[in-house]
Amino acid sequence: MSVIFLDKPKFHQQEKVSFLGGTGKVKSLQREANNWIYTVEMNMGSEPDFGRIGAETTILLEEQDICKKQIDAN
């Protein structure tokens, strides 16, 4: 008989996070092999003069590629 031990994820849905290349919000997460995979919706910049054509950019990141978003002191 095997016992499977799953670590709890570090981040949860709707949590604001940062990563190399930007910041965003966790939209979903799932366990894959021995790692948590997060779907992160990146924060949008200011709207360009010609408007927006599509939705926000969403990327997949492994847990070790994410850290908690730092709160600006300004």
PDB file with SEQRES, HELIX, SHEET and CRYST1 records, atoms N, CA, C and O in Angstrom:
SEQRES   1 A   74  MET SER VAL ILE PHE LEU ASP LYS PRO LYS PHE HIS GLN          
SEQRES   2 A   74  GLN GLU LYS VAL SER PHE LEU GLY GLY THR GLY LYS VAL          
SEQRES   3 A   74  LYS SER LEU GLN ARG GLU ALA ASN ASN TRP ILE TYR THR          
SEQRES   4 A   74  VAL GLU MET ASN MET GLY SER GLU PRO ASP PHE GLY ARG          
SEQRES   5 A   74  ILE GLY ALA GLU THR THR ILE LEU LEU GLU GLU GLN ASP          
SEQRES   6 A   74  ILE CYS LYS LYS GLN ILE ASP ALA ASN                          
HELIX    1 AA1 GLU A   63  ASP A   65  5                                   3    
SHEET    1 AA1 5 THR A  58  GLU A  62  0                                        
SHEET    2 AA1 5 ASN A  35  MET A  42 -1                                        
SHEET    3 AA1 5 GLY A  22  GLU A  32 -1                                        
SHEET    4 AA1 5 LYS A  16  PHE A  19 -1                                        
SHEET    5 AA1 5 ILE A  66  LYS A  68 -1                                        
CRYST1    1.000    1.000    1.000  90.00  90.00  90.00 P 1           1          
ATOM      1  N   MET A   1       0.834  -1.172   0.000  1.00  0.00           N  
ATOM      2  CA  MET A   1       0.000   0.000   0.000  1.00  0.00           C  
ATOM      3  C   MET A   1       0.884   1.242   0.000  1.00  0.00           C  
ATOM      4  O   MET A   1       1.854   1.323   0.753  1.00  0.00           O  
ATOM      5  N   SER A   2       0.542   2.205  -0.848  1.00  0.00           N  
ATOM      6  CA  SER A   2       1.296   3.454  -0.961  1.00  0.00           C  
ATOM      7  C   SER A   2       0.515   4.591  -0.327  1.00  0.00           C  
ATOM      8  O   SER A   2      -0.712   4.648  -0.399  1.00  0.00           O  
ATOM      9  N   VAL A   3       1.249   5.481   0.286  1.00  0.00           N  
ATOM     10  CA  VAL A   3       0.647   6.680   0.850  1.00  0.00           C  
ATOM     11  C   VAL A   3       1.145   7.856   0.024  1.00  0.00           C  
ATOM     12  O   VAL A   3       2.351   8.029  -0.153  1.00  0.00           O  
ATOM     13  N   ILE A   4       0.227   8.660  -0.479  1.00  0.00           N  
ATOM     14  CA  ILE A   4       0.592   9.833  -1.267  1.00  0.00           C  
ATOM     15  C   ILE A   4       0.414  11.064  -0.389  1.00  0.00           C  
ATOM     16  O   ILE A   4      -0.670  11.321   0.134  1.00  0.00           O  
ATOM     17  N   PHE A   5       1.487  11.812  -0.237  1.00  0.00           N  
ATOM     18  CA  PHE A   5       1.457  13.024   0.573  1.00  0.00           C  
ATOM     19  C   PHE A   5       1.523  14.222  -0.357  1.00  0.00           C  
ATOM     20  O   PHE A   5       2.519  14.408  -1.056  1.00  0.00           O  
ATOM     21  N   LEU A   6       0.484  15.030  -0.374  1.00  0.00           N  
ATOM     22  CA  LEU A   6       0.455  16.210  -1.219  1.00  0.00           C  
ATOM     23  C   LEU A   6       0.686  17.456  -0.369  1.00  0.00           C  
ATOM     24  O   LEU A   6      -0.034  17.707   0.598  1.00  0.00           O  
ATOM     25  N   ASP A   7       1.697  18.229  -0.743  1.00  0.00           N  
ATOM     26  CA  ASP A   7       1.935  19.505  -0.065  1.00  0.00           C  
ATOM     27  C   ASP A   7       0.792  20.453  -0.378  1.00  0.00           C  
ATOM     28  O   ASP A   7       0.182  20.383  -1.445  1.00  0.00           O  
ATOM     29  N   LYS A   8       0.510  21.338   0.564  1.00  0.00           N  
ATOM     30  CA  LYS A   8      -0.493  22.366   0.315  1.00  0.00           C  
ATOM     31  C   LYS A   8       0.119  23.416  -0.603  1.00  0.00           C  
ATOM     32  O   LYS A   8       1.323  23.661  -0.533  1.00  0.00           O  
ATOM     33  N   PRO A   9      -0.671  24.032  -1.451  1.00  0.00           N  
ATOM     34  CA  PRO A   9      -0.124  25.071  -2.323  1.00  0.00           C  
ATOM     35  C   PRO A   9       0.233  26.318  -1.518  1.00  0.00           C  
ATOM     36  O   PRO A   9      -0.401  26.610  -0.504  1.00  0.00           O  
ATOM     37  N   LYS A  10       1.254  27.056  -1.974  1.00  0.00           N  
ATOM     38  CA  LYS A  10       1.661  28.290  -1.308  1.00  0.00           C  
ATOM     39  C   LYS A  10       0.683  29.426  -1.585  1.00  0.00           C  
ATOM     40  O   LYS A  10       0.515  30.317  -0.752  1.00  0.00           O  
ATOM     41  N   PHE A  11       0.038  29.400  -2.748  1.00  0.00           N  
ATOM     42  CA  PHE A  11      -0.817  30.495  -3.184  1.00  0.00           C  
ATOM     43  C   PHE A  11      -2.230  29.987  -3.416  1.00  0.00           C  
ATOM     44  O   PHE A  11      -2.439  28.792  -3.623  1.00  0.00           O  
ATOM     45  N   HIS A  12      -3.199  30.890  -3.381  1.00  0.00           N  
ATOM     46  CA  HIS A  12      -4.597  30.497  -3.568  1.00  0.00           C  
ATOM     47  C   HIS A  12      -5.230  31.368  -4.658  1.00  0.00           C  
ATOM     48  O   HIS A  12      -4.655  32.372  -5.078  1.00  0.00           O  
ATOM     49  N   GLN A  13      -6.409  30.970  -5.102  1.00  0.00           N  
ATOM     50  CA  GLN A  13      -7.106  31.710  -6.150  1.00  0.00           C  
ATOM     51  C   GLN A  13      -7.340  33.149  -5.715  1.00  0.00           C  
ATOM     52  O   GLN A  13      -7.606  33.423  -4.545  1.00  0.00           O  
ATOM     53  N   GLN A  14      -7.238  34.048  -6.661  1.00  0.00           N  
ATOM     54  CA  GLN A  14      -7.435  35.488  -6.489  1.00  0.00           C  
ATOM     55  C   GLN A  14      -6.306  36.179  -5.721  1.00  0.00           C  
ATOM     56  O   GLN A  14      -6.375  37.386  -5.492  1.00  0.00           O  
ATOM     57  N   GLU A  15      -5.270  35.438  -5.321  1.00  0.00           N  
ATOM     58  CA  GLU A  15      -4.145  36.062  -4.622  1.00  0.00           C  
ATOM     59  C   GLU A  15      -3.274  36.819  -5.622  1.00  0.00           C  
ATOM     60  O   GLU A  15      -2.998  36.322  -6.714  1.00  0.00           O  
ATOM     61  N   LYS A  16      -2.843  38.026  -5.243  1.00  0.00           N  
ATOM     62  CA  LYS A  16      -1.960  38.818  -6.088  1.00  0.00           C  
ATOM     63  C   LYS A  16      -0.535  38.318  -5.894  1.00  0.00           C  
ATOM     64  O   LYS A  16      -0.062  38.177  -4.766  1.00  0.00           O  
ATOM     65  N   VAL A  17       0.139  38.053  -6.999  1.00  0.00           N  
ATOM     66  CA  VAL A  17       1.493  37.497  -6.960  1.00  0.00           C  
ATOM     67  C   VAL A  17       2.396  38.262  -7.921  1.00  0.00           C  
ATOM     68  O   VAL A  17       1.924  39.012  -8.775  1.00  0.00           O  
ATOM     69  N   SER A  18       3.696  38.058  -7.767  1.00  0.00           N  
ATOM     70  CA  SER A  18       4.654  38.624  -8.705  1.00  0.00           C  
ATOM     71  C   SER A  18       5.555  37.506  -9.210  1.00  0.00           C  
ATOM     72  O   SER A  18       5.662  36.447  -8.591  1.00  0.00           O  
ATOM     73  N   PHE A  19       6.192  37.756 -10.330  1.00  0.00           N  
ATOM     74  CA  PHE A  19       7.058  36.778 -10.973  1.00  0.00           C  
ATOM     75  C   PHE A  19       7.989  37.536 -11.894  1.00  0.00           C  
ATOM     76  O   PHE A  19       7.773  38.717 -12.165  1.00  0.00           O  
ATOM     77  N   LEU A  20       9.018  36.870 -12.375  1.00  0.00           N  
ATOM     78  CA  LEU A  20       9.946  37.507 -13.289  1.00  0.00           C  
ATOM     79  C   LEU A  20       9.178  37.944 -14.523  1.00  0.00           C  
ATOM     80  O   LEU A  20       8.676  37.106 -15.273  1.00  0.00           O  
ATOM     81  N   GLY A  21       9.083  39.227 -14.736  1.00  0.00           N  
ATOM     82  CA  GLY A  21       8.369  39.728 -15.908  1.00  0.00           C  
ATOM     83  C   GLY A  21       7.060  40.421 -15.595  1.00  0.00           C  
ATOM     84  O   GLY A  21       6.434  40.973 -16.499  1.00  0.00           O  
ATOM     85  N   GLY A  22       6.622  40.412 -14.332  1.00  0.00           N  
ATOM     86  CA  GLY A  22       5.388  41.122 -14.049  1.00  0.00           C  
ATOM     87  C   GLY A  22       4.688  40.719 -12.770  1.00  0.00           C  
ATOM     88  O   GLY A  22       5.257  40.071 -11.891  1.00  0.00           O  
ATOM     89  N   THR A  23       3.429  41.129 -12.698  1.00  0.00           N  
ATOM     90  CA  THR A  23       2.572  40.806 -11.568  1.00  0.00           C  
ATOM     91  C   THR A  23       1.229  40.337 -12.108  1.00  0.00           C  
ATOM     92  O   THR A  23       0.909  40.552 -13.277  1.00  0.00           O  
ATOM     93  N   GLY A  24       0.451  39.696 -11.249  1.00  0.00           N  
ATOM     94  CA  GLY A  24      -0.851  39.228 -11.678  1.00  0.00           C  
ATOM     95  C   GLY A  24      -1.642  38.628 -10.542  1.00  0.00           C  
ATOM     96  O   GLY A  24      -1.318  38.803  -9.368  1.00  0.00           O  
ATOM     97  N   LYS A  25      -2.691  37.914 -10.918  1.00  0.00           N  
ATOM     98  CA  LYS A  25      -3.601  37.313  -9.948  1.00  0.00           C  
ATOM     99  C   LYS A  25      -3.785  35.841 -10.302  1.00  0.00           C  
ATOM    100  O   LYS A  25      -3.991  35.502 -11.467  1.00  0.00           O  
ATOM    101  N   VAL A  26      -3.712  34.964  -9.298  1.00  0.00           N  
ATOM    102  CA  VAL A  26      -3.897  33.529  -9.517  1.00  0.00           C  
ATOM    103  C   VAL A  26      -5.353  33.260  -9.881  1.00  0.00           C  
ATOM    104  O   VAL A  26      -6.263  33.613  -9.130  1.00  0.00           O  
ATOM    105  N   LYS A  27      -5.567  32.637 -11.031  1.00  0.00           N  
ATOM    106  CA  LYS A  27      -6.918  32.305 -11.483  1.00  0.00           C  
ATOM    107  C   LYS A  27      -7.273  30.858 -11.156  1.00  0.00           C  
ATOM    108  O   LYS A  27      -8.424  30.558 -10.839  1.00  0.00           O  
ATOM    109  N   SER A  28      -6.293  29.961 -11.232  1.00  0.00           N  
ATOM    110  CA  SER A  28      -6.546  28.555 -10.882  1.00  0.00           C  
ATOM    111  C   SER A  28      -5.216  27.891 -10.568  1.00  0.00           C  
ATOM    112  O   SER A  28      -4.151  28.423 -10.883  1.00  0.00           O  
ATOM    113  N   LEU A  29      -5.293  26.728  -9.948  1.00  0.00           N  
ATOM    114  CA  LEU A  29      -4.103  25.952  -9.629  1.00  0.00           C  
ATOM    115  C   LEU A  29      -4.435  24.478  -9.675  1.00  0.00           C  
ATOM    116  O   LEU A  29      -5.573  24.069  -9.450  1.00  0.00           O  
ATOM    117  N   GLN A  30      -3.412  23.686  -9.973  1.00  0.00           N  
ATOM    118  CA  GLN A  30      -3.612  22.240  -9.975  1.00  0.00           C  
ATOM    119  C   GLN A  30      -2.294  21.544  -9.685  1.00  0.00           C  
ATOM    120  O   GLN A  30      -1.213  22.049  -9.993  1.00  0.00           O  
ATOM    121  N   ARG A  31      -2.417  20.387  -9.092  1.00  0.00           N  
ATOM    122  CA  ARG A  31      -1.253  19.575  -8.758  1.00  0.00           C  
ATOM    123  C   ARG A  31      -0.858  18.792  -9.999  1.00  0.00           C  
ATOM    124  O   ARG A  31      -1.703  18.157 -10.630  1.00  0.00           O  
ATOM    125  N   GLU A  32       0.430  18.832 -10.355  1.00  0.00           N  
ATOM    126  CA  GLU A  32       0.928  18.084 -11.497  1.00  0.00           C  
ATOM    127  C   GLU A  32       2.272  17.481 -11.111  1.00  0.00           C  
ATOM    128  O   GLU A  32       3.213  18.203 -10.781  1.00  0.00           O  
ATOM    129  N   ALA A  33       2.355  16.162 -11.152  1.00  0.00           N  
ATOM    130  CA  ALA A  33       3.553  15.437 -10.708  1.00  0.00           C  
ATOM    131  C   ALA A  33       3.850  15.841  -9.265  1.00  0.00           C  
ATOM    132  O   ALA A  33       3.006  15.646  -8.390  1.00  0.00           O  
ATOM    133  N   ASN A  34       5.020  16.394  -9.004  1.00  0.00           N  
ATOM    134  CA  ASN A  34       5.376  16.808  -7.639  1.00  0.00           C  
ATOM    135  C   ASN A  34       5.416  18.319  -7.497  1.00  0.00           C  
ATOM    136  O   ASN A  34       6.213  18.855  -6.727  1.00  0.00           O  
ATOM    137  N   ASN A  35       4.559  19.005  -8.237  1.00  0.00           N  
ATOM    138  CA  ASN A  35       4.605  20.460  -8.245  1.00  0.00           C  
ATOM    139  C   ASN A  35       3.211  21.043  -8.430  1.00  0.00           C  
ATOM    140  O   ASN A  35       2.331  20.390  -8.991  1.00  0.00           O  
ATOM    141  N   TRP A  36       3.011  22.262  -7.963  1.00  0.00           N  
ATOM    142  CA  TRP A  36       1.773  22.990  -8.202  1.00  0.00           C  
ATOM    143  C   TRP A  36       1.968  23.863  -9.428  1.00  0.00           C  
ATOM    144  O   TRP A  36       2.988  24.539  -9.563  1.00  0.00           O  
ATOM    145  N   ILE A  37       0.982  23.847 -10.326  1.00  0.00           N  
ATOM    146  CA  ILE A  37       0.982  24.672 -11.525  1.00  0.00           C  
ATOM    147  C   ILE A  37      -0.127  25.708 -11.369  1.00  0.00           C  
ATOM    148  O   ILE A  37      -1.261  25.364 -11.035  1.00  0.00           O  
ATOM    149  N   TYR A  38       0.200  26.969 -11.610  1.00  0.00           N  
ATOM    150  CA  TYR A  38      -0.746  28.069 -11.425  1.00  0.00           C  
ATOM    151  C   TYR A  38      -1.059  28.741 -12.757  1.00  0.00           C  
ATOM    152  O   TYR A  38      -0.169  28.960 -13.580  1.00  0.00           O  
ATOM    153  N   THR A  39      -2.313  29.061 -12.956  1.00  0.00           N  
ATOM    154  CA  THR A  39      -2.716  29.903 -14.077  1.00  0.00           C  
ATOM    155  C   THR A  39      -2.804  31.311 -13.513  1.00  0.00           C  
ATOM    156  O   THR A  39      -3.604  31.582 -12.618  1.00  0.00           O  
ATOM    157  N   VAL A  40      -1.977  32.207 -14.042  1.00  0.00           N  
ATOM    158  CA  VAL A  40      -1.892  33.571 -13.531  1.00  0.00           C  
ATOM    159  C   VAL A  40      -2.299  34.553 -14.625  1.00  0.00           C  
ATOM    160  O   VAL A  40      -1.768  34.525 -15.736  1.00  0.00           O  
ATOM    161  N   GLU A  41      -3.244  35.414 -14.292  1.00  0.00           N  
ATOM    162  CA  GLU A  41      -3.671  36.467 -15.216  1.00  0.00           C  
ATOM    163  C   GLU A  41      -2.835  37.701 -14.924  1.00  0.00           C  
ATOM    164  O   GLU A  41      -2.886  38.257 -13.827  1.00  0.00           O  
ATOM    165  N   MET A  42      -2.065  38.123 -15.917  1.00  0.00           N  
ATOM    166  CA  MET A  42      -1.178  39.269 -15.730  1.00  0.00           C  
ATOM    167  C   MET A  42      -1.981  40.559 -15.621  1.00  0.00           C  
ATOM    168  O   MET A  42      -3.050  40.696 -16.215  1.00  0.00           O  
ATOM    169  N   ASN A  43      -1.437  41.512 -14.841  1.00  0.00           N  
ATOM    170  CA  ASN A  43      -2.052  42.830 -14.737  1.00  0.00           C  
ATOM    171  C   ASN A  43      -1.917  43.546 -16.075  1.00  0.00           C  
ATOM    172  O   ASN A  43      -0.893  43.443 -16.749  1.00  0.00           O  
ATOM    173  N   MET A  44      -2.958  44.266 -16.443  1.00  0.00           N  
ATOM    174  CA  MET A  44      -2.921  45.013 -17.692  1.00  0.00           C  
ATOM    175  C   MET A  44      -2.304  46.385 -17.438  1.00  0.00           C  
ATOM    176  O   MET A  44      -2.484  46.980 -16.375  1.00  0.00           O  
ATOM    177  N   GLY A  45      -1.588  46.861 -18.417  1.00  0.00           N  
ATOM    178  CA  GLY A  45      -1.042  48.208 -18.351  1.00  0.00           C  
ATOM    179  C   GLY A  45      -2.136  49.200 -18.725  1.00  0.00           C  
ATOM    180  O   GLY A  45      -3.310  48.841 -18.825  1.00  0.00           O  
ATOM    181  N   SER A  46      -1.744  50.423 -18.924  1.00  0.00           N  
ATOM    182  CA  SER A  46      -2.734  51.424 -19.321  1.00  0.00           C  
ATOM    183  C   SER A  46      -3.249  51.095 -20.725  1.00  0.00           C  
ATOM    184  O   SER A  46      -2.533  50.520 -21.544  1.00  0.00           O  
ATOM    185  N   GLU A  47      -4.484  51.466 -20.979  1.00  0.00           N  
ATOM    186  CA  GLU A  47      -5.118  51.151 -22.259  1.00  0.00           C  
ATOM    187  C   GLU A  47      -4.515  52.003 -23.366  1.00  0.00           C  
ATOM    188  O   GLU A  47      -4.403  53.221 -23.224  1.00  0.00           O  
ATOM    189  N   PRO A  48      -4.123  51.365 -24.476  1.00  0.00           N  
ATOM    190  CA  PRO A  48      -3.548  52.134 -25.584  1.00  0.00           C  
ATOM    191  C   PRO A  48      -4.616  52.990 -26.273  1.00  0.00           C  
ATOM    192  O   PRO A  48      -5.812  52.759 -26.096  1.00  0.00           O  
ATOM    193  N   ASP A  49      -4.178  53.978 -27.057  1.00  0.00           N  
ATOM    194  CA  ASP A  49      -5.088  54.891 -27.750  1.00  0.00           C  
ATOM    195  C   ASP A  49      -6.086  54.158 -28.652  1.00  0.00           C  
ATOM    196  O   ASP A  49      -7.224  54.600 -28.812  1.00  0.00           O  
ATOM    197  N   PHE A  50      -5.657  53.045 -29.237  1.00  0.00           N  
ATOM    198  CA  PHE A  50      -6.518  52.322 -30.173  1.00  0.00           C  
ATOM    199  C   PHE A  50      -7.418  51.305 -29.483  1.00  0.00           C  
ATOM    200  O   PHE A  50      -8.126  50.557 -30.157  1.00  0.00           O  
ATOM    201  N   GLY A  51      -7.405  51.262 -28.146  1.00  0.00           N  
ATOM    202  CA  GLY A  51      -8.286  50.360 -27.402  1.00  0.00           C  
ATOM    203  C   GLY A  51      -7.710  48.962 -27.259  1.00  0.00           C  
ATOM    204  O   GLY A  51      -6.607  48.676 -27.724  1.00  0.00           O  
ATOM    205  N   ARG A  52      -8.469  48.107 -26.615  1.00  0.00           N  
ATOM    206  CA  ARG A  52      -8.060  46.713 -26.413  1.00  0.00           C  
ATOM    207  C   ARG A  52      -8.813  45.818 -27.380  1.00  0.00           C  
ATOM    208  O   ARG A  52      -9.981  46.055 -27.690  1.00  0.00           O  
ATOM    209  N   ILE A  53      -8.135  44.797 -27.845  1.00  0.00           N  
ATOM    210  CA  ILE A  53      -8.758  43.856 -28.770  1.00  0.00           C  
ATOM    211  C   ILE A  53      -9.170  42.573 -28.061  1.00  0.00           C  
ATOM    212  O   ILE A  53     -10.227  42.018 -28.361  1.00  0.00           O  
ATOM    213  N   GLY A  54      -8.361  42.098 -27.134  1.00  0.00           N  
ATOM    214  CA  GLY A  54      -8.644  40.815 -26.488  1.00  0.00           C  
ATOM    215  C   GLY A  54      -8.587  40.893 -24.978  1.00  0.00           C  
ATOM    216  O   GLY A  54      -8.495  41.967 -24.383  1.00  0.00           O  
ATOM    217  N   ALA A  55      -8.645  39.717 -24.381  1.00  0.00           N  
ATOM    218  CA  ALA A  55      -8.621  39.601 -22.923  1.00  0.00           C  
ATOM    219  C   ALA A  55      -7.197  39.774 -22.408  1.00  0.00           C  
ATOM    220  O   ALA A  55      -6.254  39.923 -23.186  1.00  0.00           O  
ATOM    221  N   GLU A  56      -7.057  39.752 -21.093  1.00  0.00           N  
ATOM    222  CA  GLU A  56      -5.756  39.847 -20.458  1.00  0.00           C  
ATOM    223  C   GLU A  56      -4.901  38.630 -20.830  1.00  0.00           C  
ATOM    224  O   GLU A  56      -5.417  37.601 -21.266  1.00  0.00           O  
ATOM    225  N   THR A  57      -3.609  38.767 -20.651  1.00  0.00           N  
ATOM    226  CA  THR A  57      -2.701  37.664 -20.912  1.00  0.00           C  
ATOM    227  C   THR A  57      -2.684  36.726 -19.710  1.00  0.00           C  
ATOM    228  O   THR A  57      -2.532  37.165 -18.570  1.00  0.00           O  
ATOM    229  N   THR A  58      -2.841  35.443 -19.974  1.00  0.00           N  
ATOM    230  CA  THR A  58      -2.813  34.439 -18.918  1.00  0.00           C  
ATOM    231  C   THR A  58      -1.643  33.491 -19.186  1.00  0.00           C  
ATOM    232  O   THR A  58      -1.454  33.030 -20.311  1.00  0.00           O  
ATOM    233  N   ILE A  59      -0.863  33.206 -18.145  1.00  0.00           N  
ATOM    234  CA  ILE A  59       0.297  32.339 -18.289  1.00  0.00           C  
ATOM    235  C   ILE A  59       0.258  31.222 -17.256  1.00  0.00           C  
ATOM    236  O   ILE A  59      -0.416  31.336 -16.232  1.00  0.00           O  
ATOM    237  N   LEU A  60       0.982  30.142 -17.530  1.00  0.00           N  
ATOM    238  CA  LEU A  60       1.134  29.030 -16.593  1.00  0.00           C  
ATOM    239  C   LEU A  60       2.499  29.132 -15.947  1.00  0.00           C  
ATOM    240  O   LEU A  60       3.512  29.273 -16.632  1.00  0.00           O  
ATOM    241  N   LEU A  61       2.522  29.061 -14.620  1.00  0.00           N  
ATOM    242  CA  LEU A  61       3.774  29.153 -13.879  1.00  0.00           C  
ATOM    243  C   LEU A  61       3.847  28.058 -12.828  1.00  0.00           C  
ATOM    244  O   LEU A  61       2.834  27.670 -12.247  1.00  0.00           O  
ATOM    245  N   GLU A  62       5.051  27.565 -12.591  1.00  0.00           N  
ATOM    246  CA  GLU A  62       5.269  26.621 -11.501  1.00  0.00           C  
ATOM    247  C   GLU A  62       5.442  27.411 -10.207  1.00  0.00           C  
ATOM    248  O   GLU A  62       5.815  28.584 -10.225  1.00  0.00           O  
ATOM    249  N   GLU A  63       5.165  26.753  -9.093  1.00  0.00           N  
ATOM    250  CA  GLU A  63       5.179  27.429  -7.801  1.00  0.00           C  
ATOM    251  C   GLU A  63       6.499  28.134  -7.504  1.00  0.00           C  
ATOM    252  O   GLU A  63       6.498  29.238  -6.958  1.00  0.00           O  
ATOM    253  N   GLN A  64       7.617  27.517  -7.853  1.00  0.00           N  
ATOM    254  CA  GLN A  64       8.916  28.131  -7.548  1.00  0.00           C  
ATOM    255  C   GLN A  64       9.180  29.388  -8.365  1.00  0.00           C  
ATOM    256  O   GLN A  64      10.126  30.116  -8.065  1.00  0.00           O  
ATOM    257  N   ASP A  65       8.371  29.669  -9.393  1.00  0.00           N  
ATOM    258  CA  ASP A  65       8.542  30.859 -10.216  1.00  0.00           C  
ATOM    259  C   ASP A  65       7.717  32.048  -9.729  1.00  0.00           C  
ATOM    260  O   ASP A  65       7.738  33.113 -10.345  1.00  0.00           O  
ATOM    261  N   ILE A  66       6.985  31.868  -8.618  1.00  0.00           N  
ATOM    262  CA  ILE A  66       6.071  32.888  -8.125  1.00  0.00           C  
ATOM    263  C   ILE A  66       6.456  33.303  -6.709  1.00  0.00           C  
ATOM    264  O   ILE A  66       6.948  32.489  -5.927  1.00  0.00           O  
ATOM    265  N   CYS A  67       6.227  34.575  -6.385  1.00  0.00           N  
ATOM    266  CA  CYS A  67       6.362  35.028  -4.998  1.00  0.00           C  
ATOM    267  C   CYS A  67       5.197  35.958  -4.678  1.00  0.00           C  
ATOM    268  O   CYS A  67       4.535  36.469  -5.581  1.00  0.00           O  
ATOM    269  N   LYS A  68       4.954  36.172  -3.400  1.00  0.00           N  
ATOM    270  CA  LYS A  68       3.855  37.055  -2.989  1.00  0.00           C  
ATOM    271  C   LYS A  68       4.152  38.470  -3.482  1.00  0.00           C  
ATOM    272  O   LYS A  68       5.292  38.935  -3.440  1.00  0.00           O  
ATOM    273  N   LYS A  69       3.103  39.138  -3.948  1.00  0.00           N  
ATOM    274  CA  LYS A  69       3.257  40.503  -4.434  1.00  0.00           C  
ATOM    275  C   LYS A  69       3.567  41.418  -3.275  1.00  0.00           C  
ATOM    276  O   LYS A  69       2.898  41.384  -2.242  1.00  0.00           O  
ATOM    277  N   GLN A  70       4.601  42.247  -3.455  1.00  0.00           N  
ATOM    278  CA  GLN A  70       4.988  43.220  -2.447  1.00  0.00           C  
ATOM    279  C   GLN A  70       4.031  44.409  -2.529  1.00  0.00           C  
ATOM    280  O   GLN A  70       3.693  44.872  -3.618  1.00  0.00           O  
ATOM    281  N   ILE A  71       3.604  44.893  -1.375  1.00  0.00           N  
ATOM    282  CA  ILE A  71       2.710  46.058  -1.319  1.00  0.00           C  
ATOM    283  C   ILE A  71       3.563  47.315  -1.396  1.00  0.00           C  
ATOM    284  O   ILE A  71       4.503  47.489  -0.620  1.00  0.00           O  
ATOM    285  N   ASP A  72       3.225  48.195  -2.344  1.00  0.00           N  
ATOM    286  CA  ASP A  72       3.971  49.441  -2.512  1.00  0.00           C  
ATOM    287  C   ASP A  72       3.736  50.343  -1.305  1.00  0.00           C  
ATOM    288  O   ASP A  72       2.616  50.435  -0.803  1.00  0.00           O  
ATOM    289  N   ALA A  73       4.794  51.009  -0.839  1.00  0.00           N  
ATOM    290  CA  ALA A  73       4.698  51.906   0.313  1.00  0.00           C  
ATOM    291  C   ALA A  73       4.199  53.288  -0.080  1.00  0.00           C  
ATOM    292  O   ALA A  73       3.891  54.106   0.787  1.00  0.00           O  
ATOM    293  N   ASN A  74       4.118  53.556  -1.380  1.00  0.00           N  
ATOM    294  CA  ASN A  74       3.668  54.894  -1.848  1.00  0.00           C  
ATOM    295  C   ASN A  74       2.193  55.039  -1.781  1.00  0.00           C  
ATOM    296  O   ASN A  74       1.659  56.091  -2.134  1.00  0.00           O  
TER     297      ASN A  74                                                      
END                                                                             
